[in-house]
Structure formats: structure tokens, C-alpha cells
Amino acid sequence: MKKILLPTDFSDNAFNAINYAMQFFKNEVCHFYILHVQKASHYITDDLMTASSNTTIHESVVEVTKKKLQQIVEELKVRYVTEDYTFHTLIDYDVLVDAFKQVIRSKNIDMIIMGTNGITGAEEALFGSNTINVIRKIDCPVIIIPQGFKFTTPKTILYAIDHNDHFVEDDHQLLSKMIDKHQSSLKILRIKNDDSITISEFEDKKSMRIFFKNQDHTFHSITNVPAALAINSFVQIMDIDMTAMFVKKETFFKRFFKGSNTSKISYGTRVPLLIMHTRT
């Protein structure tokens, strides 16, 4: 039984990500936790106007939010009536990252699936500030769904790595299970600064060949190309359905944004991105 966190701000983007999750986990037993996080400072004039004299503003807003969440649940129950899904609704008034951490800890969440959000800067232009914070500060696998992306079975997954990524078998169990579930093929792309092959790179490739021996996989490399451009190009040329990468503080994910103006390519419009975290 999987436990999946589905954050929502009630936007079309968030609901699209929720629908992606429903289809991604088809035929599995799942508990979905649909979470809405709102800061108290975000109360607006309409909240003041709709609050009755017998209730506080907080109580009024909570009631409205509960109804919105329940409406989402009822729609999902109808749409996915044949699936073994259980839905839970959660409301929190906290910093978004702190709210996520609390739910992940208390509910033993296995994965987060969320849409991208607003644009507020160079890095955020690709994903959105909230999404960036979740990736950087929360140690839980997350699948980021691009705006408007309609579910496609991830038949071809791109696993992007660079010279700082090293193979650890336990870290790759999630990716392996995902490949098995969707009968995916895996394309392992190493993004390099030069054509040299280090001992660690040779050993990693050997270990991955053994680990993925029962799964369709191929190895690829690209040299002296900014990460965003390399991944974007590969996604388009090889008809990729999902990209996967590991993050370890300021490693590949950070370098994904560095380099030249090519880092401003809107990768977020392409395919879902699976972010995994190393245990070391």
C-alpha cells in the first residue's frame, strides 16, 4: 500500500497533477493525502465579507477549504471508482515546506506528486518557487508534472547523471520498481565535461548493467553541453516520457540551471520529472 501526498492550491495545474497521480498508480492500493496549505496572512477581503458574525475568519476559511477539498475527493471517487484508492483531506496553515515535512513524517508518505507553480526568477522560471523549495528541502521522492501535461504511460524513462553521481544500489530501488510497473525502457544519460572515462565511472556503469540486467536499458553520454540543453534535446529526440535524476544538496540539480542562457530553456513544458534523493 502506497501513501502519496498530493498538494493542491485548487488551480487547474494542481488538479492536473492529481489526475496524473491517479493514472500513474492504477491497479495499486493507494492512500492519497490531498493537502492544502494556506498562510494566515493570505486571507483576503472576500474572506472577511463571507465570515458570519458567529464564526471567526479562520473558521470560515477552513470551512470553505474543506468543501473544496471534499469536492475534489468526490470527483475522483466517481472518475476512478474501479480503483482501490482511499482519499484523505488535510488543511494546514504553515510554511509550505514545514507543512509537507509534518505530513510526510506523520503519514509515512512514500512520494509527492505536484504540479509546477508561479514564475519568480531564473530557477523558478523552470519549475516555480514552491516546487524548488520542495525539491531542495524535502527528502522525499517527488514527481513534478508540467503545466497542462496529460498522462502518458512512461514507456521510456531518461535517467540523467553527471560526474558527481555514483551508483548506490539501494537508492535505485524506486526507479527499478517504476520501470517494472510500467514496463519502461531506461536510457541512462551521463553528462560529462570531457571524453575521459574515470575508474568510478567505469565501475558505476558495470554496477548499473548488473542492477538493470532484467530491464531494457541503454547507456548514452554527451560531452561539454549544459545540462538543461542536453536533457531537453534528449527528451525530444528520443521521445522520452519521464526524466529521473538524483539530488544531493548542491549537485546535479543546481548545475542543471548553470551555464549559459540555454539554462533558461523551459524544461518544465516537456515531461514529468522524478526527483530522488541519495541516502549518503
C-alpha positions in Angstrom: 0.0 0.0 0.0 1.5 3.3 -1.1 0.9 6.7 0.6 1.0 9.6 -1.8 0.9 13.3 -0.9 -0.9 15.5 -3.4 -0.7 19.2 -2.7 -3.3 21.5 -4.2 -3.9 25.2 -4.4 -7.2 24.4 -6.3 -5.6 25.5 -9.6 -6.1 23.6 -12.9 -2.3 22.9 -12.7 -2.7 21.2 -9.3 -5.7 19.2 -10.3 -3.9 18.1 -13.5 -1.1 16.7 -11.3 -3.6 14.9 -9.1 -5.2 13.2 -12.2 -1.7 12.2 -13.3 -1.2 10.5 -10.0 -4.5 8.6 -10.3 -3.4 7.2 -13.6 0.2 6.6 -12.7 -0.8 4.3 -9.7 -3.6 2.5 -11.5 -4.1 -1.1 -10.2 -2.3 -0.4 -7.0 -3.7 0.0 -3.5 -3.0 3.7 -2.5 -3.8 6.2 0.2 -3.9 9.7 -1.3 -3.4 12.7 1.1 -4.7 15.8 -0.6 -3.2 18.8 1.2 -4.0 22.5 1.0 -1.6 24.9 2.7 -2.5 28.5 3.3 -0.8 31.1 5.3 -3.0 33.1 7.7 -1.5 36.3 6.0 -3.2 35.2 2.8 -6.7 35.9 4.0 -8.4 38.2 1.5 -11.2 40.7 1.6 -13.7 38.1 0.4 -12.9 36.0 3.5 -13.8 39.0 5.7 -17.1 39.5 3.8 -18.2 35.9 3.9 -17.4 35.2 7.6 -20.6 35.2 9.6 -20.9 37.0 12.9 -21.0 33.7 14.7 -17.7 32.4 13.3 -14.1 33.6 13.2 -12.4 34.4 9.8 -10.3 31.3 10.4 -13.3 29.0 10.9 -15.0 30.5 7.8 -11.9 29.9 5.6 -11.4 26.4 6.9 -15.0 25.5 6.1 -14.7 26.8 2.5 -11.4 24.9 2.1 -12.9 21.7 3.5 -15.7 21.9 0.9 -13.3 22.5 -1.9 -11.2 19.5 -0.9 -14.2 17.3 -0.5 -15.4 18.3 -3.9 -12.1 17.1 -5.4 -12.4 13.8 -3.5 -16.0 13.2 -4.7 -15.0 13.9 -8.3 -12.0 11.5 -8.0 -14.1 8.8 -6.4 -16.5 8.9 -9.4 -13.8 9.1 -12.0 -11.7 6.3 -10.5 -14.4 4.1 -9.0 -12.8 0.9 -10.1 -9.5 1.6 -8.3 -8.6 0.6 -4.8 -7.9 4.2 -3.7 -8.6 5.8 -0.3 -8.6 9.6 0.0 -7.8 11.8 2.9 -8.0 15.6 3.0 -5.6 17.8 5.0 -5.5 21.6 5.7 -2.5 23.3 7.2 -1.7 26.9 8.0 2.1 26.9 8.0 5.1 27.5 5.8 4.6 25.1 2.9 7.8 23.2 3.4 7.2 22.7 7.1 3.7 21.5 6.4 5.0 19.0 3.9 7.6 17.7 6.3 5.0 17.3 9.1 2.6 15.3 6.8 5.5 13.2 5.4 6.6 12.3 8.9 3.1 11.7 10.4 1.6 9.8 7.5 4.8 7.9 6.3 4.4 9.4 2.8 6.2 7.4 0.0 6.0 10.1 -2.7 4.8 13.6 -3.6 3.2 14.3 -6.9 2.7 18.0 -7.7 2.4 20.5 -10.5 4.8 23.4 -11.1 3.7 26.8 -9.9 4.3 30.5 -10.4 7.4 32.1 -12.1 9.5 34.3 -10.0 13.1 34.1 -11.2 15.8 32.3 -13.1 15.5 28.9 -11.4 11.8 29.4 -10.7 11.2 30.1 -14.4 11.6 26.4 -14.9 9.6 25.0 -12.0 8.2 27.6 -9.7 9.3 28.8 -6.2 7.3 26.3 -4.2 8.4 23.4 -6.3 12.1 24.5 -6.0 11.7 24.6 -2.2 10.2 21.1 -2.1 13.0 19.7 -4.2 15.7 21.3 -2.2 14.4 21.0 1.4 12.3 17.8 1.5 13.9 14.4 1.5 11.1 12.5 -0.2 10.7 11.4 -3.9 8.7 13.8 -5.9 7.3 13.7 -9.4 6.8 17.2 -10.9 4.1 17.5 -13.5 4.5 20.2 -16.2 1.6 22.5 -16.7 -1.0 21.0 -19.0 0.8 17.7 -19.3 -1.7 14.9 -19.9 -0.8 11.4 -18.6 1.2 9.2 -20.8 2.5 5.9 -19.6 6.2 6.4 -19.0 7.4 3.8 -21.5 10.7 5.5 -22.0 12.5 7.0 -18.9 15.6 9.1 -19.1 17.9 8.8 -16.1 20.3 11.8 -16.2 23.5 11.7 -14.2 26.8 13.5 -14.2 30.3 13.1 -12.8 29.2 13.7 -9.2 26.6 11.0 -9.3 27.7 7.5 -8.2 25.7 4.3 -8.2 24.3 3.0 -4.9 22.0 0.0 -5.3 19.5 0.9 -2.5 19.0 4.4 -3.9 17.8 2.9 -7.2 15.1 0.6 -5.9 12.3 3.2 -6.6 13.4 3.7 -10.2 13.6 -0.1 -10.7 10.1 -0.7 -9.3 8.8 2.1 -11.5 10.3 0.5 -14.6 8.8 -2.8 -13.7 5.3 -1.4 -13.1 5.1 0.5 -16.4 7.3 -1.9 -18.4 9.5 1.0 -19.3 12.8 1.1 -21.1 15.5 3.1 -19.4 18.0 5.4 -21.1 20.9 6.3 -18.9 22.5 9.6 -20.0 25.8 10.7 -18.4 26.5 14.4 -19.0 30.3 14.9 -19.0 32.8 17.7 -19.2 35.2 15.8 -21.4 35.7 12.4 -23.1 37.8 10.9 -20.4 36.5 7.8 -18.5 37.3 7.6 -14.8 37.6 4.4 -12.8 34.5 5.4 -10.8 32.5 6.0 -14.0 33.6 2.6 -15.3 32.6 0.9 -12.1 29.3 2.7 -11.9 28.4 1.6 -15.5 29.4 -2.0 -14.6 27.2 -1.9 -11.5 24.2 -0.4 -13.3 24.5 -3.0 -16.1 24.2 -5.7 -13.4 21.4 -4.0 -11.4 19.2 -3.3 -14.5 20.1 -6.6 -16.2 16.5 -7.8 -16.3 15.2 -4.5 -17.6 15.6 -2.8 -21.0 18.3 -0.2 -20.6 20.9 1.5 -22.8 23.8 3.8 -22.0 24.4 7.2 -23.6 26.8 10.1 -22.9 27.1 13.7 -24.0 30.1 15.9 -23.6 30.5 19.6 -22.9 26.8 20.6 -23.2 24.9 22.4 -20.5 22.7 20.0 -18.5 19.4 21.7 -19.4 20.1 21.7 -23.1 21.4 18.2 -23.1 18.3 16.8 -21.3 15.9 18.9 -23.3 17.4 17.7 -26.6 17.5 14.1 -25.5 13.9 14.3 -24.3 12.7 15.5 -27.7 15.0 13.3 -29.9 14.4 10.1 -28.0 10.7 10.6 -27.3 11.1 10.5 -23.5 8.1 10.2 -21.3 9.7 11.0 -18.0 13.1 12.2 -16.7 14.7 11.0 -13.5 17.6 12.4 -11.5 19.0 12.4 -8.0 19.6 15.5 -5.9 22.2 15.8 -3.2 22.3 19.3 -1.8 24.1 21.5 -4.4 24.8 18.8 -7.0 23.3 18.0 -10.4 20.0 19.7 -9.8 21.9 23.0 -9.0 24.1 22.6 -12.0 21.0 22.0 -14.1 20.4 25.7 -14.0 24.0 26.8 -14.5 26.0 27.6 -17.7 24.7 29.8 -20.4 21.4 31.2 -21.5 20.4 27.7 -22.5 19.7 27.0 -18.8 16.6 29.2 -19.3 15.0 26.7 -21.6 11.6 25.9 -20.2 12.3 22.3 -19.4 9.1 22.4 -17.3 7.0 22.3 -20.5 8.4 18.9 -21.5 7.8 15.8 -19.5 7.4 14.9 -15.8 10.5 14.9 -13.7 11.2 12.3 -11.0 13.4 13.7 -8.2 15.1 11.1 -6.0 17.4 11.7 -3.0 20.5 9.8 -2.2 20.9 8.3 1.2 24.5 9.3 1.6 
